[in-house]
Amino acid sequence: MDELELLKKDWQKDTVTYPKLSANEIYPMLLKKSSSIVKSLFYISIGELLFWIILNSFPFLFDSYREAFDNMLMSKAFFYGVTIFTYVIIFLFIYLLYKAYKSISVADSTKGLMESILKTRKIIKYYVIYNLVFGGALIIFSFIIEIVKNPKVSEQIAQFETDGKLAIFWATTIGMLILGILIFGGFIWLFYRLIYGILLKRLNQNYKELKKLEV
């Protein structure tokens, strides 16, 4: 437990009177705590990058994954393009978090530290939004590829059209697509909420403490 949390617990006790710390004494504690949180976020982002690298290596390491990869309907050039683009975004995210960590570490004023914390919060927020939007768009694109290129799906569509149930087919299919996007979005949101949310909440608490110092 860090010094600031210990002091807070001590202040809550009624049996002992503790001297009130000045803003100049509290600031270094908040600086150290904030720097440690952003450093943890930085390491987590590196772990996330390694996870995706390992996951995308499966088709080249295991026969079952290689077979599925060879039979996929999506263009391999598009797949590699999406993979490279994803890595670029993650590398950019890591770089921005590293800059945020360095910025917080060298902050020499309450205002500067608050600005660095706000910038870090925005980086995390935009990264999560990107993953939600990009993931949803990828699901829709994969769905279209399946409809266009899968001969079995084309046969089913033709059969539904012959039976006069094409509207039911599309309503059911689009409903399942929307449900899939919502489930995926919920999973991604929960994933980042658990991984980054706890640390981000602590960073927000530091920001509130800093705001009190400025009053």
Secondary structure, DSSP 8 states (H G I E B T S, - for coil): --HHHHHHHHHT-SSS------HHHHHHHHHHHHHHHHHHHHHHHHHHHHHHHHHHHHHHH-HHHHHHHHT-SS-HHHHHHHHHHHHHHHHHHHHHHHHHHHHHHT--SHHHHHHHHHHHHHHHHHHHHHHHHHHHHHHHHHHHHHHHH-HHHHHHHHHHHHTT-HHHHHHHHHHHHHHHHHHHHHHHHHHHIIIIIHHHHHHHHHHHHHHHHH-
